[in-house]
């Protein structure tokens, strides 16, 4: 099967590529200068490459980063882009896997717009009979996730690359708020496996790509420091806009329960150690 993957050059996209190839599929990447909102470009890619399914990973990420000027862009890409994919897939008669977020319901443009796309996907599957599956990804981590400055070029600060790179360079690990927020850390390989598996359904339903294990942000930082050692310590900074304090974002019906945090953390640390030595961002 040839699968069109939007956002194929991103963190999760590269792992989806690996999972597809492992399972004997091929992938048509849709990223870079091709825009998920461009209906003609999407339709052409599906037709020209004889695409048999779509995994839609394209999106504008961030929480506090998506307020203000980013709100319109987030709505345009996360909602209009998803609808463009749904329309093209429906015309071609092929299934779609739409990535959602475990943060659905939180008060920030990212969670709101991704949640809207998820709801539209489920509505179309229910009322129009379209083959659309939703995979709600929780806090994915692993090699290839871009770090935030000063260690990398990402404009969005993700928890594990930030903690690991700061600990490896002896910097303090910054926690927003008191660190009691409960999150569901899941290795990206498991998320990719769930996404690929969802090509066959269940359509009109949500699969939770999480482990179901609740880990506090403070505990995650402490685990990273314990693994790496060195002089790093935990410091607390104010909460960011759009991220309420004391929240719980954990899968209730987890598809990745066999591999809870800190699954493959040592491998992840080693990858960032090599990255910092080489300063070579590959995804």
ZADO-1210 file (C-alpha; in nm, 4 decimals, padded with zeros to 6 digits):
<atoms>
<atom x="00.0000" y="00.0000" z="00.0000" code="UNK" pos="1"/>
<atom x="00.1203" y="00.3496" z="-00.0820" code="UNK" pos="2"/>
<atom x="00.0339" y="00.5983" z="00.1921" code="UNK" pos="3"/>
<atom x="00.0374" y="00.9766" z="00.1626" code="UNK" pos="4"/>
<atom x="00.1803" y="01.1230" z="00.4830" code="UNK" pos="5"/>
<atom x="00.1395" y="01.4951" z="00.5369" code="UNK" pos="6"/>
<atom x="00.3920" y="01.6455" z="00.7751" code="UNK" pos="7"/>
<atom x="00.6201" y="01.3610" z="00.6702" code="UNK" pos="8"/>
<atom x="00.9420" y="01.5502" z="00.7441" code="UNK" pos="9"/>
<atom x="00.8461" y="01.6187" z="01.1048" code="UNK" pos="10"/>
<atom x="00.9298" y="01.4300" z="01.4220" code="UNK" pos="11"/>
<atom x="00.6389" y="01.1845" z="01.4186" code="UNK" pos="12"/>
<atom x="00.6398" y="01.1747" z="01.0383" code="UNK" pos="13"/>
<atom x="00.9874" y="01.0226" z="01.0183" code="UNK" pos="14"/>
<atom x="00.8866" y="00.7485" z="01.2603" code="UNK" pos="15"/>
<atom x="00.5672" y="00.6820" z="01.0631" code="UNK" pos="16"/>
<atom x="00.7857" y="00.6439" z="00.7539" code="UNK" pos="17"/>
<atom x="00.9934" y="00.3805" z="00.9342" code="UNK" pos="18"/>
<atom x="00.6826" y="00.1958" z="01.0543" code="UNK" pos="19"/>
<atom x="00.5292" y="00.1941" z="00.7053" code="UNK" pos="20"/>
<atom x="00.8459" y="00.0604" z="00.5450" code="UNK" pos="21"/>
<atom x="00.8844" y="-00.2043" z="00.8147" code="UNK" pos="22"/>
<atom x="00.5311" y="-00.3266" z="00.7423" code="UNK" pos="23"/>
<atom x="00.5948" y="-00.3477" z="00.3676" code="UNK" pos="24"/>
<atom x="00.4217" y="-00.0247" z="00.2633" code="UNK" pos="25"/>
<atom x="00.5537" y="00.2695" z="00.0645" code="UNK" pos="26"/>
<atom x="00.5163" y="00.6358" z="00.1511" code="UNK" pos="27"/>
<atom x="00.4509" y="00.9487" z="-00.0493" code="UNK" pos="28"/>
<atom x="00.5736" y="01.2411" z="00.1570" code="UNK" pos="29"/>
<atom x="00.3802" y="01.5669" z="00.1530" code="UNK" pos="30"/>
<atom x="00.5769" y="01.8438" z="00.3200" code="UNK" pos="31"/>
<atom x="00.8137" y="02.1300" z="00.2515" code="UNK" pos="32"/>
<atom x="00.6877" y="02.3476" z="-00.0334" code="UNK" pos="33"/>
<atom x="00.3591" y="02.1567" z="-00.0622" code="UNK" pos="34"/>
<atom x="00.0723" y="02.3006" z="00.1406" code="UNK" pos="35"/>
<atom x="-00.1938" y="02.0832" z="00.2998" code="UNK" pos="36"/>
<atom x="-00.4481" y="02.3603" z="00.2329" code="UNK" pos="37"/>
<atom x="-00.3873" y="02.3388" z="-00.1433" code="UNK" pos="38"/>
<atom x="-00.6690" y="02.1155" z="-00.2691" code="UNK" pos="39"/>
<atom x="-00.5167" y="02.0776" z="-00.6143" code="UNK" pos="40"/>
<atom x="-00.1787" y="01.9755" z="-00.4783" code="UNK" pos="41"/>
<atom x="-00.3336" y="01.7205" z="-00.2424" code="UNK" pos="42"/>
<atom x="-00.5546" y="01.5715" z="-00.5151" code="UNK" pos="43"/>
<atom x="-00.2626" y="01.5585" z="-00.7586" code="UNK" pos="44"/>
<atom x="-00.0423" y="01.3763" z="-00.5078" code="UNK" pos="45"/>
<atom x="-00.3150" y="01.1194" z="-00.4431" code="UNK" pos="46"/>
<atom x="-00.3773" y="01.0622" z="-00.8137" code="UNK" pos="47"/>
<atom x="-00.0215" y="01.0750" z="-00.9460" code="UNK" pos="48"/>
<atom x="00.1216" y="00.8409" z="-00.6819" code="UNK" pos="49"/>
<atom x="-00.1783" y="00.6077" z="-00.6704" code="UNK" pos="50"/>
<atom x="-00.2214" y="00.6709" z="-00.2999" code="UNK" pos="51"/>
<atom x="-00.4359" y="00.4191" z="-00.1122" code="UNK" pos="52"/>
<atom x="-00.4561" y="00.5908" z="00.2279" code="UNK" pos="53"/>
<atom x="-00.3617" y="00.9186" z="00.3985" code="UNK" pos="54"/>
<atom x="-00.2107" y="00.9848" z="00.7392" code="UNK" pos="55"/>
<atom x="-00.2568" y="01.3538" z="00.8162" code="UNK" pos="56"/>
<atom x="00.0139" y="01.4753" z="01.0534" code="UNK" pos="57"/>
<atom x="00.0333" y="01.8313" z="00.9194" code="UNK" pos="58"/>
<atom x="-00.0342" y="02.0994" z="01.1766" code="UNK" pos="59"/>
<atom x="00.0670" y="02.4172" z="01.3528" code="UNK" pos="60"/>
<atom x="00.2069" y="02.3258" z="01.6941" code="UNK" pos="61"/>
<atom x="00.2458" y="02.5200" z="02.0164" code="UNK" pos="62"/>
<atom x="00.0371" y="02.6461" z="02.3046" code="UNK" pos="63"/>
<atom x="00.1378" y="02.9950" z="02.4131" code="UNK" pos="64"/>
<atom x="00.3113" y="03.0294" z="02.0754" code="UNK" pos="65"/>
<atom x="-00.0179" y="03.0045" z="01.8852" code="UNK" pos="66"/>
<atom x="-00.1943" y="03.2971" z="02.0516" code="UNK" pos="67"/>
<atom x="-00.2176" y="03.6349" z="01.8760" code="UNK" pos="68"/>
<atom x="-00.0811" y="03.6330" z="01.5232" code="UNK" pos="69"/>
<atom x="-00.0645" y="03.2530" z="01.5307" code="UNK" pos="70"/>
<atom x="-00.4356" y="03.1983" z="01.5888" code="UNK" pos="71"/>
<atom x="-00.5457" y="03.2490" z="01.2277" code="UNK" pos="72"/>
<atom x="-00.2594" y="03.0358" z="01.0958" code="UNK" pos="73"/>
<atom x="-00.3385" y="02.7557" z="01.3406" code="UNK" pos="74"/>
<atom x="-00.7052" y="02.7585" z="01.2401" code="UNK" pos="75"/>
<atom x="-00.6173" y="02.7666" z="00.8708" code="UNK" pos="76"/>
<atom x="-00.3731" y="02.4756" z="00.8770" code="UNK" pos="77"/>
<atom x="-00.5188" y="02.2612" z="01.1541" code="UNK" pos="78"/>
<atom x="-00.8846" y="02.2895" z="01.0497" code="UNK" pos="79"/>
<atom x="-00.8982" y="02.3963" z="00.6834" code="UNK" pos="80"/>
<atom x="-00.5999" y="02.1768" z="00.6007" code="UNK" pos="81"/>
<atom x="-00.7651" y="01.8754" z="00.7613" code="UNK" pos="82"/>
<atom x="-01.0914" y="01.9383" z="00.5728" code="UNK" pos="83"/>
<atom x="-00.8937" y="01.9608" z="00.2488" code="UNK" pos="84"/>
<atom x="-00.7475" y="01.6173" z="00.3212" code="UNK" pos="85"/>
<atom x="-01.0883" y="01.4726" z="00.4117" code="UNK" pos="86"/>
<atom x="-01.2423" y="01.6071" z="00.0906" code="UNK" pos="87"/>
<atom x="-00.9664" y="01.4702" z="-00.1328" code="UNK" pos="88"/>
<atom x="-00.9712" y="01.1299" z="00.0357" code="UNK" pos="89"/>
<atom x="-01.3505" y="01.1098" z="00.0105" code="UNK" pos="90"/>
<atom x="-01.3373" y="01.1813" z="-00.3634" code="UNK" pos="91"/>
<atom x="-01.0686" y="00.9147" z="-00.4064" code="UNK" pos="92"/>
<atom x="-01.2538" y="00.6650" z="-00.1868" code="UNK" pos="93"/>
<atom x="-00.9563" y="00.6061" z="00.0434" code="UNK" pos="94"/>
<atom x="-00.9215" y="00.6088" z="00.4238" code="UNK" pos="95"/>
<atom x="-00.7673" y="00.8828" z="00.6371" code="UNK" pos="96"/>
<atom x="-00.5941" y="00.8705" z="00.9736" code="UNK" pos="97"/>
<atom x="-00.6234" y="01.2107" z="01.1419" code="UNK" pos="98"/>
<atom x="-00.3842" y="01.2821" z="01.4264" code="UNK" pos="99"/>
<atom x="-00.5416" y="01.4476" z="01.7288" code="UNK" pos="100"/>
<atom x="-00.3996" y="01.5622" z="02.0595" code="UNK" pos="101"/>
<atom x="-00.4309" y="01.4488" z="02.4170" code="UNK" pos="102"/>
<atom x="-00.4609" y="01.8174" z="02.5041" code="UNK" pos="103"/>
<atom x="-00.8084" y="01.8334" z="02.3473" code="UNK" pos="104"/>
<atom x="-01.0244" y="02.0690" z="02.5536" code="UNK" pos="105"/>
<atom x="-00.7433" y="02.2882" z="02.6822" code="UNK" pos="106"/>
<atom x="-00.7832" y="02.6652" z="02.6317" code="UNK" pos="107"/>
<atom x="-00.5222" y="02.7387" z="02.3652" code="UNK" pos="108"/>
<atom x="-00.5429" y="02.7744" z="01.9859" code="UNK" pos="109"/>
<atom x="-00.3515" y="02.4531" z="01.9188" code="UNK" pos="110"/>
<atom x="-00.5772" y="02.2291" z="02.1279" code="UNK" pos="111"/>
<atom x="-00.8915" y="02.4078" z="02.0091" code="UNK" pos="112"/>
<atom x="-00.8109" y="02.3851" z="01.6382" code="UNK" pos="113"/>
<atom x="-00.6815" y="02.0278" z="01.6495" code="UNK" pos="114"/>
<atom x="-00.9887" y="01.9342" z="01.8506" code="UNK" pos="115"/>
<atom x="-01.2144" y="02.0914" z="01.5887" code="UNK" pos="116"/>
<atom x="-01.0462" y="01.8869" z="01.3144" code="UNK" pos="117"/>
<atom x="-01.0903" y="01.5747" z="01.5245" code="UNK" pos="118"/>
<atom x="-01.4617" y="01.6470" z="01.5763" code="UNK" pos="119"/>
<atom x="-01.5119" y="01.7103" z="01.2052" code="UNK" pos="120"/>
<atom x="-01.3403" y="01.3815" z="01.1242" code="UNK" pos="121"/>
<atom x="-01.5660" y="01.1885" z="01.3594" code="UNK" pos="122"/>
<atom x="-01.8785" y="01.3676" z="01.2320" code="UNK" pos="123"/>
<atom x="-01.7967" y="01.2917" z="00.8700" code="UNK" pos="124"/>
<atom x="-01.7323" y="00.9275" z="00.9528" code="UNK" pos="125"/>
<atom x="-02.0619" y="00.9021" z="01.1420" code="UNK" pos="126"/>
<atom x="-02.2907" y="01.0904" z="00.9054" code="UNK" pos="127"/>
<atom x="-02.1207" y="01.0549" z="00.5667" code="UNK" pos="128"/>
<atom x="-01.9760" y="00.7089" z="00.6052" code="UNK" pos="129"/>
<atom x="-01.6232" y="00.8276" z="00.5322" code="UNK" pos="130"/>
<atom x="-01.3392" y="00.6064" z="00.6458" code="UNK" pos="131"/>
<atom x="-01.1674" y="00.8429" z="00.8888" code="UNK" pos="132"/>
<atom x="-00.9920" y="00.7226" z="01.2029" code="UNK" pos="133"/>
<atom x="-00.8637" y="00.9555" z="01.4742" code="UNK" pos="134"/>
<atom x="-00.5464" y="00.8824" z="01.6698" code="UNK" pos="135"/>
<atom x="-00.5100" y="01.1071" z="01.9697" code="UNK" pos="136"/>
<atom x="-00.1361" y="01.1328" z="02.0429" code="UNK" pos="137"/>
<atom x="-00.0217" y="01.2150" z="02.3930" code="UNK" pos="138"/>
<atom x="00.3259" y="01.3400" z="02.4970" code="UNK" pos="139"/>
<atom x="00.5461" y="01.1748" z="02.2347" code="UNK" pos="140"/>
<atom x="00.9216" y="01.1692" z="02.2909" code="UNK" pos="141"/>
<atom x="01.2245" y="01.0042" z="02.1359" code="UNK" pos="142"/>
<atom x="01.5148" y="01.0695" z="01.8997" code="UNK" pos="143"/>
<atom x="01.4720" y="01.3245" z="01.6147" code="UNK" pos="144"/>
<atom x="01.2491" y="01.5651" z="01.8090" code="UNK" pos="145"/>
<atom x="01.3993" y="01.9099" z="01.7605" code="UNK" pos="146"/>
<atom x="01.5191" y="02.0883" z="02.0743" code="UNK" pos="147"/>
<atom x="01.4264" y="02.4439" z="02.1640" code="UNK" pos="148"/>
<atom x="01.6937" y="02.7192" z="02.1760" code="UNK" pos="149"/>
<atom x="01.9693" y="02.7378" z="02.2843" code="UNK" pos="150"/>
<atom x="02.0124" y="02.3745" z="02.1829" code="UNK" pos="151"/>
<atom x="01.8154" y="02.3614" z="01.8612" code="UNK" pos="152"/>
<atom x="01.5925" y="02.5426" z="01.6136" code="UNK" pos="153"/>
<atom x="01.2425" y="02.4437" z="01.7299" code="UNK" pos="154"/>
<atom x="01.0091" y="02.7365" z="01.7951" code="UNK" pos="155"/>
<atom x="00.8041" y="02.5146" z="02.0279" code="UNK" pos="156"/>
<atom x="00.9519" y="02.3895" z="02.3534" code="UNK" pos="157"/>
<atom x="00.8850" y="02.0182" z="02.3984" code="UNK" pos="158"/>
<atom x="00.9347" y="01.8646" z="02.7384" code="UNK" pos="159"/>
<atom x="01.1811" y="01.5784" z="02.6849" code="UNK" pos="160"/>
<atom x="01.4261" y="01.7361" z="02.4383" code="UNK" pos="161"/>
<atom x="01.4285" y="02.0441" z="02.6587" code="UNK" pos="162"/>
<atom x="01.4925" y="01.8505" z="02.9804" code="UNK" pos="163"/>
<atom x="01.7505" y="01.6190" z="02.8276" code="UNK" pos="164"/>
<atom x="01.9505" y="01.8836" z="02.6415" code="UNK" pos="165"/>
<atom x="01.9546" y="02.1143" z="02.9428" code="UNK" pos="166"/>
<atom x="02.0683" y="01.8323" z="03.1717" code="UNK" pos="167"/>
<atom x="02.3387" y="01.7237" z="02.9264" code="UNK" pos="168"/>
<atom x="02.4772" y="02.0782" z="02.9203" code="UNK" pos="169"/>
<atom x="02.4501" y="02.1387" z="03.2949" code="UNK" pos="170"/>
<atom x="02.1696" y="02.3926" z="03.2685" code="UNK" pos="171"/>
<atom x="01.8735" y="02.4113" z="03.5082" code="UNK" pos="172"/>
<atom x="01.5599" y="02.2272" z="03.4021" code="UNK" pos="173"/>
<atom x="01.2736" y="02.4763" z="03.3848" code="UNK" pos="174"/>
<atom x="00.9307" y="02.3610" z="03.4973" code="UNK" pos="175"/>
<atom x="00.6240" y="02.5742" z="03.4360" code="UNK" pos="176"/>
<atom x="00.4285" y="02.6055" z="03.7596" code="UNK" pos="177"/>
<atom x="00.4719" y="02.3664" z="04.0481" code="UNK" pos="178"/>
<atom x="00.5275" y="02.0599" z="03.8307" code="UNK" pos="179"/>
<atom x="00.2287" y="01.8631" z="03.9581" code="UNK" pos="180"/>
<atom x="00.0704" y="01.8556" z="03.6118" code="UNK" pos="181"/>
<atom x="00.0166" y="01.4921" z="03.5134" code="UNK" pos="182"/>
<atom x="00.1153" y="01.3906" z="03.1618" code="UNK" pos="183"/>
<atom x="00.1328" y="01.0709" z="02.9570" code="UNK" pos="184"/>
<atom x="00.4800" y="01.0270" z="02.8099" code="UNK" pos="185"/>
<atom x="00.4819" y="00.7803" z="02.5214" code="UNK" pos="186"/>
<atom x="00.7665" y="00.6796" z="02.2939" code="UNK" pos="187"/>
<atom x="00.7211" y="00.8033" z="01.9390" code="UNK" pos="188"/>
<atom x="00.7738" y="00.4569" z="01.7881" code="UNK" pos="189"/>
<atom x="00.4607" y="00.3381" z="01.9657" code="UNK" pos="190"/>
<atom x="00.2655" y="00.6406" z="01.8419" code="UNK" pos="191"/>
<atom x="00.3796" y="00.5677" z="01.4865" code="UNK" pos="192"/>
<atom x="00.2701" y="00.2056" z="01.5141" code="UNK" pos="193"/>
<atom x="-00.0770" y="00.3129" z="01.6278" code="UNK" pos="194"/>
<atom x="-00.1065" y="00.5620" z="01.3419" code="UNK" pos="195"/>
<atom x="-00.0125" y="00.3038" z="01.0809" code="UNK" pos="196"/>
<atom x="-00.2405" y="00.0439" z="01.2364" code="UNK" pos="197"/>
<atom x="-00.5336" y="00.2868" z="01.2251" code="UNK" pos="198"/>
<atom x="-00.5330" y="00.2840" z="00.8435" code="UNK" pos="199"/>
<atom x="-00.7627" y="-00.0150" z="00.8782" code="UNK" pos="200"/>
<atom x="-00.9821" y="00.1561" z="01.1394" code="UNK" pos="201"/>
<atom x="-01.1683" y="00.1805" z="01.3643" code="UNK" pos="202"/>
<atom x="-01.3314" y="00.4557" z="01.1583" code="UNK" pos="203"/>
<atom x="-01.5416" y="00.7137" z="01.3348" code="UNK" pos="204"/>
<atom x="-01.3655" y="00.6428" z="01.6630" code="UNK" pos="205"/>
<atom x="-01.0693" y="00.7682" z="01.8655" code="UNK" pos="206"/>
<atom x="-00.7652" y="00.5551" z="01.9445" code="UNK" pos="207"/>
<atom x="-00.5558" y="00.6943" z="02.2273" code="UNK" pos="208"/>
<atom x="-00.1837" y="00.6703" z="02.1546" code="UNK" pos="209"/>
<atom x="-00.0769" y="00.6963" z="02.5163" code="UNK" pos="210"/>
<atom x="00.0392" y="00.4598" z="02.7894" code="UNK" pos="211"/>
<atom x="-00.2174" y="00.5453" z="03.0561" code="UNK" pos="212"/>
<atom x="00.0620" y="00.6050" z="03.3074" code="UNK" pos="213"/>
<atom x="00.0345" y="00.9420" z="03.4816" code="UNK" pos="214"/>
<atom x="00.3726" y="01.1066" z="03.5385" code="UNK" pos="215"/>
<atom x="00.4140" y="01.4482" z="03.6938" code="UNK" pos="216"/>
<atom x="00.6276" y="01.6995" z="03.5089" code="UNK" pos="217"/>
<atom x="00.8442" y="01.7224" z="03.8228" code="UNK" pos="218"/>
<atom x="00.8938" y="01.3437" z="03.8246" code="UNK" pos="219"/>
<atom x="00.9900" y="01.3440" z="03.4573" code="UNK" pos="220"/>
<atom x="01.2525" y="01.6133" z="03.5164" code="UNK" pos="221"/>
<atom x="01.3858" y="01.4266" z="03.8185" code="UNK" pos="222"/>
<atom x="01.4162" y="01.1046" z="03.6183" code="UNK" pos="223"/>
<atom x="01.6156" y="01.2804" z="03.3465" code="UNK" pos="224"/>
<atom x="01.8531" y="01.4349" z="03.6000" code="UNK" pos="225"/>
<atom x="01.8979" y="01.0996" z="03.7748" code="UNK" pos="226"/>
<atom x="01.9824" y="00.9271" z="03.4457" code="UNK" pos="227"/>
<atom x="02.2278" y="01.1930" z="03.3279" code="UNK" pos="228"/>
<atom x="02.3786" y="01.3158" z="03.6523" code="UNK" pos="229"/>
<atom x="02.5749" y="01.6400" z="03.6670" code="UNK" pos="230"/>
<atom x="02.4987" y="01.9765" z="03.8261" code="UNK" pos="231"/>
<atom x="02.1529" y="02.0440" z="03.6786" code="UNK" pos="232"/>
<atom x="01.8705" y="02.1278" z="03.9141" code="UNK" pos="233"/>
<atom x="01.5015" y="02.1998" z="03.8801" code="UNK" pos="234"/>
<atom x="01.3761" y="02.5579" z="03.8758" code="UNK" pos="235"/>
<atom x="01.0172" y="02.6767" z="03.8586" code="UNK" pos="236"/>
<atom x="00.8966" y="02.9429" z="03.6165" code="UNK" pos="237"/>
<atom x="00.5464" y="03.0839" z="03.5573" code="UNK" pos="238"/>
<atom x="00.2842" y="02.8854" z="03.3714" code="UNK" pos="239"/>
<atom x="00.2526" y="02.9601" z="03.0011" code="UNK" pos="240"/>
<atom x="-00.0621" y="03.1031" z="02.8467" code="UNK" pos="241"/>
<atom x="-00.3072" y="02.8313" z="02.7492" code="UNK" pos="242"/>
<atom x="-00.1686" y="02.5711" z="02.9901" code="UNK" pos="243"/>
<atom x="-00.3738" y="02.5575" z="03.3119" code="UNK" pos="244"/>
<atom x="-00.1925" y="02.4533" z="03.6278" code="UNK" pos="245"/>
<atom x="-00.2760" y="02.1206" z="03.7871" code="UNK" pos="246"/>
<atom x="-00.4080" y="01.9550" z="03.4722" code="UNK" pos="247"/>
<atom x="-00.4169" y="01.5848" z="03.3914" code="UNK" pos="248"/>
<atom x="-00.3548" y="01.4781" z="03.0313" code="UNK" pos="249"/>
<atom x="-00.3433" y="01.0985" z="03.0415" code="UNK" pos="250"/>
<atom x="-00.4980" y="00.8350" z="02.8138" code="UNK" pos="251"/>
<atom x="-00.8039" y="00.6693" z="02.9624" code="UNK" pos="252"/>
<atom x="-00.8056" y="00.3834" z="02.7115" code="UNK" pos="253"/>
<atom x="-00.4386" y="00.3601" z="02.6165" code="UNK" pos="254"/>
<atom x="-00.3168" y="00.1753" z="02.3083" code="UNK" pos="255"/>
<atom x="00.0478" y="00.1821" z="02.4236" code="UNK" pos="256"/>
<atom x="00.0125" y="00.0518" z="02.7805" code="UNK" pos="257"/>
<atom x="00.2897" y="-00.2058" z="02.7374" code="UNK" pos="258"/>
<atom x="00.5629" y="00.0579" z="02.7158" code="UNK" pos="259"/>
<atom x="00.5180" y="00.3187" z="02.9921" code="UNK" pos="260"/>
<atom x="00.7634" y="00.5968" z="03.0757" code="UNK" pos="261"/>
<atom x="01.0633" y="00.5836" z="03.0923" code="UNK" pos="262"/>
<atom x="01.0586" y="00.3373" z="02.8017" code="UNK" pos="263"/>
<atom x="01.3672" y="00.3819" z="02.5803" code="UNK" pos="264"/>
<atom x="01.4736" y="00.6946" z="02.7703" code="UNK" pos="265"/>
<atom x="01.8398" y="00.5886" z="02.7758" code="UNK" pos="266"/>
<atom x="01.8345" y="00.5581" z="02.3964" code="UNK" pos="267"/>
<atom x="01.6742" y="00.9018" z="02.3719" code="UNK" pos="268"/>
<atom x="01.9397" y="01.0559" z="02.5966" code="UNK" pos="269"/>
<atom x="02.2151" y="00.8956" z="02.3876" code="UNK" pos="270"/>
<atom x="02.0628" y="01.0383" z="02.0697" code="UNK" pos="271"/>
<atom x="02.0614" y="01.3909" z="02.2115" code="UNK" pos="272"/>
<atom x="02.4151" y="01.3499" z="02.3393" code="UNK" pos="273"/>
<atom x="02.5227" y="01.2644" z="01.9842" code="UNK" pos="274"/>
<atom x="02.3121" y="01.5519" z="01.8465" code="UNK" pos="275"/>
<atom x="02.4750" y="01.8049" z="02.0758" code="UNK" pos="276"/>
<atom x="02.8200" y="01.6758" z="01.9855" code="UNK" pos="277"/>
<atom x="02.7525" y="01.6963" z="01.6124" code="UNK" pos="278"/>
<atom x="02.4967" y="01.9815" z="01.6059" code="UNK" pos="279"/>
<atom x="02.3221" y="01.7959" z="01.3240" code="UNK" pos="280"/>
<atom x="01.9406" y="01.8267" z="01.3221" code="UNK" pos="281"/>
<atom x="01.7972" y="01.5630" z="01.0863" code="UNK" pos="282"/>
<atom x="01.4231" y="01.6075" z="01.1359" code="UNK" pos="283"/>
</atoms>
